[in-house]
Amino acid sequence: MGGVLLLASIAVSCWVAEVDAVKLWSNIGRFTSYLGRIFVLENGQPVWTDIGEWYWGFWKWLVKIGETLMIAYLGTMLGAIGGFFLCFLSASNLVTRKPVIFVTRRILEFCRTVPELVFALTFVVAFGLGPLPGVLALAIHTLGALGKQFAEVVENIDMKPFEGVSATGATWTEAVRFAALPQVMSNFASYGLMRFEINVRGAAIMGFVGAGGIGQDLLEAIRKFYYSDVSAMLLMIIATVVVIDLVTERIRHILIGSERTA
């Protein structure tokens, strides 16, 4: 019965999403041919036969990659700071006032529900083209995402230290500082690093709407059919993301391991 329901759900989903297997198969060649073109230079030779020609704009693109990283970094930092302060107000084990929890959670939901590109488009209209709209868009979305994750970590802490500090006459802020915060900092850092990885990918396409970064040059290359430039920039983005993933993964493991041995 369960298998039948699963197959029925898949069939309905394919129908609603207009997934046409015949159409997909008949047009798959267009996709593969495009992939083939982006690895061919203007002279018809494979891109790896002339690296200098392929990466003629390496230094310009490298600067754009650096701008992308700064957008991701600043957006992550601002969002993490906002999420840090709001997560305690949305934790049901620390806050007894239901209206405060309700309002804070709705704010976090709004921030993480609206896609980054929608925020970026709005800020581009307000502040013009450049990295600032990308930073603000990522910061708001990160605030909502990390605020939710941070709150879940806080709700799973051991409440005995918090209750003990509160019993000494400490204020709520002091109890959070000395009883709750030490239990969650390593997890907060881990989630923050993971969010930075995600934001690097997000910042890479912010340029599609004029919000700075390598995405603006990538979109221009796609629109003008500069096929080899597309593959060159894509490989630079992939390499950057791989390096960021490896470094942050290592840092996360160190943080989690230090917490377990503490």
C-alpha positions, 0 to 999 in steps of 0.5 A: 500500500505504501509503495502504491501511494509513493508511486502515485505521489511521484506520478502526480508530482511529475504531472504538476511539474510537467515532467515529460520524459519524451521531451526531456530525452529528445532535447537532452542533446542541446544540453550536452552540446552546450557543455561541449561548446563551453570547452572549445576556444574560438579557433575550434580547439579544446580549451586546455590546448591554450590555457593563456587564451582560455584564462585571458581574464584570470586576474580580472575574474580573480578580483571578482571572486575575491569580491564574491567572498567578501560579499559572502563573508560580510553577509554571513557575519551580519546575519550571524550577529542578528541571528545570535541575538534573536535566537535566545528570544525565540527559545521556548526554554529561556523565554516565558513570554509567548508573544515575544517568542511568537513575534521573534519566530515570525521575523526569522521565518520571514527573513529565511523564507524570502529568497536571497535574489528577491531581497537582492532585487529590492536592494538593487532598486533601493541602493543601485548596482554593486556589492551592497545589495548582495551583502544586505540580501545575504545578511537578512536571509542568513539572519533567518536561517541561522536564527532558527538553527541557533534557537534549536541548539539553545532549546537543547541545552541543559537547563540546570546551569541556567536555573542555578545561575538564575537562583543566585539573583542573576538577571536573565541576560547574565544567566544566558551569558554564563549558563547558556552561552558556554554550552552552545558556542561551538555549535554556533560557530559550526553552523556559522561556518556551514552557512558561510559555505552556502553563502559563497555559492549564493554570492556567486549568482548575486551578480545576475541581478546586479548585486556584485561578484563574479556572477555579473561577469558570468551572466554577461559571458552567457548572454554574449555566447562567450562559451570558453569564458563561461567554463573558465569562470565556472571552474574558478567558482567550483575551485573556490567553493571546494577550497572553502568547503574543505577548510570550513569542514576541517574547522567544524570538526575541530570545534565539534571535537573540542566540545565533546572532549571538554 
